[in-house]
Amino acid sequence: MVTDKFKRPMRDLRISVTDRCSFRCGYCMPREVYDDHEYLERSSILSYGEIRRITRLATDLGVRKVRLTGGEPLLRTNVHRLVEMISDLDEVEDLAMTTNALLLAREAERLKEAGLDRVTVSLDALNDQLFRKMIDTDVPVATVLDAIDVASEVGLEPIKINTVVRRGWNEGEIIPLLERFRGTGHTVRFIEFMDVGTLNSWNLDEVVPSAELVEMIAKRWDIEPAESNYRGEVASRYRFTDGGGEVGFISSVSAPFCGDCTRLRLSAEGKIYTCLFGSDGTDLLTPLRSDASDEEIRDLMEQTWTKRDDRYSELRGGTPLASPKVEMSYIGG
């Protein structure tokens, strides 16, 4: 297992399989920018075979958890075949996917049969009108809720529900979301609005600190902190004392967790990034397609990780740093 300059191991690999998405959430792919966006050509995107090869080499360096992201991963044709190819790697102990769930009900059973362990679903509101406003797309929230039920029925569990909280937008959805999913075995995780990329008009005034949400929830239910499940877990966990399950908080702005970050990110066009807020990636696509050996590619990945000294969120504080950052649609959330 390799470590970076802060002795953080490489444990997690997050793979963006496409830069395309069917939603236009303002904090990720705002419509005013992406309706005229030039997406990656198919020839410049990693093939499933290339993704599997990179994943296999990453397991040699310590990776044990893999997550498929996007964009929206279910827009990639026959993505269940990639799931099957990765789940066949003995070293991969956990294979998950983050999705907006628009196509999940249709694909859930096939994904489970291919070897996917679980899914995380993005859901920022239960109120249908507000949900459509936040995704800026004419899709009813019932589509996502039905997909969550289908995913649960086929065994893609435990399911995590990711909610990005923006002040002035959806603070009123916190309690309804918890009421909807308490007791189901699913965990709602509230994510502070982050300055990922440069196109989402981030400002600190729209950030709702997790501590404020904990206080809000504690007025409705008794909750208590829970220990992390593993090193590098990004969400702070709380449990309902009445046995109703858990709630999580991802607090990149108010309580950075850089010190335990174990994630390597692979973009759709074959670059690896050592931070969600990174600006420069290391190109693997060119050596892959230039007949580089496994050893050469593995060495390139190892060198990239051992030089890693990223701690953007800790350095940022409440003010985004001036350096350019890769957009979230390229490297996933």
C-alpha positions as CSV (number, residue, x, y, z in Angstrom):
1,M,0.0,0.0,0.0
2,V,1.5,3.3,-1.0
3,T,1.1,6.5,1.0
4,D,1.3,10.2,0.1
5,K,3.4,13.0,1.8
6,F,0.9,13.0,4.7
7,K,1.0,9.2,5.1
8,R,-2.5,8.9,3.6
9,P,-3.0,5.5,1.9
10,M,-4.6,5.0,-1.5
11,R,-7.7,3.1,-0.7
12,D,-10.6,4.5,-2.8
13,L,-10.9,4.9,-6.5
14,R,-13.7,7.0,-7.9
15,I,-14.2,6.5,-11.7
16,S,-16.1,9.0,-13.8
17,V,-17.4,7.0,-16.8
18,T,-18.9,9.9,-18.7
19,D,-18.9,13.7,-18.5
20,R,-22.6,13.9,-19.6
21,C,-25.6,14.2,-17.3
22,S,-29.3,14.3,-17.7
23,F,-29.8,16.9,-15.0
24,R,-28.7,20.5,-14.8
25,C,-28.1,21.0,-11.0
26,G,-26.9,24.5,-10.4
27,Y,-24.1,23.4,-8.0
28,C,-22.6,21.1,-10.6
29,M,-23.7,21.6,-14.3
30,P,-25.6,24.9,-14.5
31,R,-27.8,25.0,-17.6
32,E,-26.6,28.4,-18.7
33,V,-23.1,26.9,-19.1
34,Y,-23.8,23.3,-20.1
35,D,-26.5,23.7,-22.7
36,D,-23.8,24.9,-25.0
37,H,-21.0,22.8,-23.6
38,E,-18.8,20.7,-25.9
39,Y,-18.6,17.2,-24.4
40,L,-15.8,14.8,-24.8
41,E,-15.7,12.8,-28.0
42,R,-16.3,9.0,-27.6
43,S,-12.8,8.3,-28.9
44,S,-11.2,10.4,-26.1
45,I,-13.1,8.5,-23.3
46,L,-11.6,5.5,-21.6
47,S,-13.0,2.2,-22.9
48,Y,-14.3,-0.4,-20.3
49,G,-11.2,-2.5,-20.9
50,E,-9.0,0.5,-20.2
51,I,-10.9,1.3,-17.0
52,R,-10.6,-2.2,-15.8
53,R,-6.9,-2.3,-16.4
54,I,-6.4,0.9,-14.5
55,T,-8.5,-0.4,-11.6
56,R,-6.6,-3.6,-11.5
57,L,-3.3,-1.7,-11.3
58,A,-4.8,0.5,-8.6
59,T,-5.6,-2.5,-6.5
60,D,-1.9,-3.4,-6.6
61,L,-1.3,0.0,-4.8
62,G,-3.9,-0.5,-2.1
63,V,-7.3,0.4,-3.6
64,R,-10.1,-1.8,-2.2
65,K,-13.2,0.4,-2.7
66,V,-14.4,1.5,-6.2
67,R,-17.2,3.9,-7.0
68,L,-18.6,4.6,-10.5
69,T,-19.6,8.2,-11.0
70,G,-20.0,10.8,-13.8
71,G,-21.6,12.9,-15.0
72,E,-24.4,10.4,-14.7
73,P,-22.9,6.9,-15.0
74,L,-26.1,5.3,-16.2
75,L,-25.9,7.3,-19.4
76,R,-22.9,5.2,-20.5
77,T,-24.1,2.4,-22.7
78,N,-24.2,-1.0,-21.1
79,V,-22.4,0.2,-18.0
80,H,-23.4,-3.1,-16.3
81,R,-20.7,-4.7,-18.4
82,L,-18.1,-2.5,-16.7
83,V,-19.6,-3.4,-13.3
84,E,-19.1,-7.1,-14.2
85,M,-15.5,-6.5,-15.3
86,I,-14.6,-4.7,-12.1
87,S,-16.5,-6.9,-9.7
88,D,-14.5,-9.8,-11.1
89,L,-11.4,-8.3,-9.5
90,D,-10.9,-10.2,-6.2
91,E,-9.2,-7.2,-4.5
92,V,-12.2,-5.0,-4.9
93,E,-14.1,-5.3,-1.7
94,D,-16.8,-2.7,-2.3
95,L,-18.2,-1.6,-5.6
96,A,-20.7,1.2,-5.6
97,M,-22.3,3.8,-7.9
98,T,-23.5,7.4,-7.5
99,T,-26.5,8.2,-9.7
100,N,-29.3,10.7,-10.1
101,A,-31.6,7.7,-10.4
102,L,-33.4,8.8,-13.6
103,L,-32.5,5.4,-15.2
104,L,-32.0,3.4,-12.1
105,A,-35.3,1.6,-11.9
106,R,-34.7,0.2,-15.3
107,E,-31.1,-0.8,-14.7
108,A,-31.1,-1.8,-11.0
109,E,-31.6,-5.6,-11.3
110,R,-29.1,-5.8,-14.1
111,L,-26.5,-3.9,-12.1
112,K,-27.0,-6.1,-9.1
113,E,-26.6,-9.2,-11.1
114,A,-23.4,-7.8,-12.6
115,G,-21.9,-7.4,-9.2
116,L,-22.7,-3.9,-8.0
117,D,-23.0,-3.8,-4.2
118,R,-24.9,-0.6,-3.5
119,V,-25.9,2.8,-4.8
120,T,-25.9,6.4,-3.6
121,V,-28.7,8.5,-5.0
122,S,-28.6,12.3,-5.3
123,L,-31.8,13.9,-4.0
124,D,-32.0,17.5,-3.0
125,A,-35.7,17.9,-2.2
126,L,-38.9,15.9,-1.7
127,N,-41.1,18.8,-2.7
128,D,-41.7,18.2,-6.4
129,Q,-41.7,21.8,-7.5
130,L,-38.5,22.5,-5.6
131,F,-36.9,19.3,-6.8
132,R,-37.5,20.3,-10.4
133,K,-36.1,23.7,-9.7
134,M,-32.9,22.4,-8.2
135,I,-32.2,19.9,-11.0
136,D,-33.4,22.5,-13.6
137,T,-35.0,19.6,-15.5
138,D,-38.6,18.5,-16.0
139,V,-38.4,15.2,-14.0
140,P,-40.8,14.4,-11.2
141,V,-39.3,13.6,-7.8
142,A,-41.5,10.4,-7.8
143,T,-39.2,9.0,-10.5
144,V,-36.2,9.1,-8.1
145,L,-38.2,7.9,-5.1
146,D,-39.6,4.9,-7.1
147,A,-36.0,4.1,-8.3
148,I,-34.8,4.0,-4.7
149,D,-37.5,1.5,-3.8
150,V,-36.6,-0.7,-6.8
151,A,-32.9,-0.5,-5.9
152,S,-33.7,-1.6,-2.4
153,E,-35.9,-4.5,-3.6
154,V,-33.1,-5.9,-5.7
155,G,-30.6,-5.6,-2.9
156,L,-28.4,-2.6,-3.9
157,E,-28.1,-1.7,-0.2
158,P,-27.4,0.0,2.1
159,I,-28.6,3.0,0.0
160,K,-27.3,6.5,0.8
161,I,-29.2,9.6,-0.1
162,N,-27.0,12.6,-0.9
163,T,-28.5,16.0,-0.4
164,V,-26.6,19.2,-1.2
165,V,-27.9,21.9,1.1
166,R,-28.0,25.6,-0.2
167,R,-29.2,28.4,2.0
168,G,-32.2,30.0,0.6
169,W,-33.0,26.9,-1.5
170,N,-33.7,23.7,0.4
171,E,-33.1,24.1,4.2
172,G,-36.8,23.4,4.6
173,E,-36.4,19.9,3.1
174,I,-34.1,18.6,5.9
175,I,-36.8,17.3,8.2
176,P,-39.1,16.0,5.5
177,L,-36.2,14.0,3.9
178,L,-35.4,12.4,7.3
179,E,-39.1,11.7,8.0
180,R,-39.3,10.0,4.6
181,F,-36.2,7.7,5.0
182,R,-36.0,7.1,8.8
183,G,-36.5,3.5,9.6
184,T,-36.0,2.3,6.0
185,G,-32.3,1.4,6.4
186,H,-31.3,4.1,4.0
187,T,-29.0,6.9,5.3
188,V,-29.6,10.6,4.3
189,R,-26.3,12.5,4.1
190,F,-26.3,16.3,4.0
191,I,-23.5,17.9,2.0
192,E,-22.3,21.5,2.4
193,F,-22.4,23.5,-0.9
194,M,-18.9,23.3,-2.2
195,D,-16.7,25.4,-4.6
196,V,-16.1,22.4,-6.9
197,G,-14.8,23.7,-10.3
198,T,-15.3,27.3,-11.3
199,L,-18.8,27.4,-12.9
200,N,-21.2,26.9,-10.1
201,S,-21.3,30.5,-8.7
202,W,-20.3,29.3,-5.2
203,N,-20.5,31.7,-2.4
204,L,-20.1,31.2,1.3
205,D,-23.4,32.9,2.1
206,E,-25.2,29.8,0.6
207,V,-23.3,27.3,2.7
208,V,-25.3,25.9,5.6
209,P,-22.7,24.6,8.2
210,S,-23.4,21.0,9.3
211,A,-23.4,22.1,12.9
212,E,-26.5,24.2,12.1
213,L,-28.2,21.1,10.6
214,V,-27.3,19.0,13.6
215,E,-28.9,21.5,15.9
216,M,-32.0,21.7,13.7
217,I,-32.4,17.9,13.6
218,A,-31.8,17.5,17.4
219,K,-34.8,19.7,18.0
220,R,-37.0,17.1,16.3
221,W,-35.3,13.8,17.3
222,D,-32.6,12.7,19.8
223,I,-29.4,12.0,17.9
224,E,-25.9,11.1,19.1
225,P,-22.5,10.9,17.3
226,A,-21.4,7.5,16.0
227,E,-17.9,6.3,15.2
228,S,-16.6,6.2,11.7
229,N,-16.8,2.8,9.9
230,Y,-13.4,3.1,8.4
231,R,-10.5,5.5,7.8
232,G,-11.3,8.1,5.2
233,E,-15.0,8.0,5.6
234,V,-16.0,11.5,4.6
235,A,-19.4,11.7,6.4
236,S,-19.7,12.4,10.1
237,R,-22.2,9.9,11.4
238,Y,-25.0,10.4,13.9
239,R,-27.6,7.8,15.0
240,F,-31.1,8.3,16.1
241,T,-31.3,7.1,19.7
242,D,-34.8,5.6,19.1
243,G,-33.3,3.1,16.5
244,G,-34.5,5.0,13.5
245,G,-31.2,4.7,11.7
246,E,-28.5,7.2,10.9
247,V,-27.9,10.6,9.3
248,G,-24.6,11.8,7.8
249,F,-22.9,15.2,7.3
250,I,-20.3,15.9,4.7
251,S,-18.7,19.2,5.9
252,S,-15.9,20.1,3.4
253,V,-16.3,23.8,4.1
254,S,-16.9,24.1,7.9
255,A,-15.0,21.0,9.0
256,P,-12.5,19.8,6.3
257,F,-11.5,16.1,6.4
258,C,-8.4,16.4,4.1
259,G,-6.3,14.7,6.8
260,D,-7.9,11.3,6.2
261,C,-8.7,11.5,2.5
262,T,-7.8,8.2,0.7
263,R,-9.4,8.9,-2.7
264,L,-7.9,8.8,-6.1
265,R,-10.1,10.0,-8.9
266,L,-10.1,8.9,-12.6
267,S,-11.7,11.2,-15.1
268,A,-13.6,10.0,-18.1
269,E,-10.8,11.0,-20.4
270,G,-8.2,9.1,-18.5
271,K,-6.6,11.5,-16.1
272,I,-6.0,10.8,-12.4
273,Y,-6.6,13.5,-9.8
274,T,-5.6,13.4,-6.2
275,C,-8.2,15.9,-5.0
276,L,-11.8,16.8,-5.8
277,F,-10.6,20.4,-6.1
278,G,-7.5,19.6,-8.2
279,S,-6.5,21.5,-11.3
280,D,-4.0,19.3,-13.1
281,G,-4.4,15.6,-13.7
282,T,-1.9,13.0,-14.6
283,D,-2.6,11.6,-18.1
284,L,-3.0,7.8,-18.3
285,L,-4.8,7.6,-21.6
286,T,-1.8,8.4,-23.7
287,P,0.5,5.7,-22.2
288,L,-2.4,3.3,-22.2
289,R,-2.8,3.7,-26.0
290,S,1.0,3.8,-26.6
291,D,1.5,0.2,-25.5
292,A,2.9,1.1,-22.0
293,S,3.4,-1.9,-19.8
294,D,1.5,-2.5,-16.6
295,E,4.6,-1.7,-14.6
296,E,5.0,1.7,-16.4
297,I,1.4,2.7,-15.8
298,R,1.5,1.4,-12.2
299,D,4.7,3.4,-11.6
300,L,3.0,6.5,-13.0
301,M,0.1,6.1,-10.6
302,E,2.4,5.4,-7.7
303,Q,4.5,8.5,-8.4
304,T,1.4,10.7,-8.6
305,W,0.2,9.5,-5.3
306,T,3.5,9.6,-3.4
307,K,3.9,13.3,-4.5
308,R,0.5,14.1,-3.2
309,D,0.2,16.9,-0.7
310,D,-3.4,18.1,-1.4
311,R,-5.4,19.7,1.4
312,Y,-7.5,22.2,-0.5
313,S,-10.4,22.4,2.0
314,E,-8.1,23.0,4.9
315,L,-6.2,25.8,3.1
316,R,-9.4,27.4,1.7
317,G,-11.2,28.2,4.8
318,G,-14.2,30.3,3.8
319,T,-12.6,31.7,0.6
320,P,-12.0,29.7,-2.6
321,L,-8.4,29.6,-3.7
322,A,-7.5,31.3,-6.9
323,S,-6.1,28.3,-8.7
324,P,-8.3,26.8,-11.6
325,K,-10.1,23.6,-10.6
326,V,-11.4,20.7,-12.7
327,E,-15.2,20.6,-13.0
328,M,-17.1,18.0,-10.9
329,S,-18.8,16.6,-14.1
330,Y,-15.3,15.3,-15.1
331,I,-14.3,13.6,-11.9
332,G,-17.5,12.9,-10.0
333,G,-18.5,14.1,-6.6
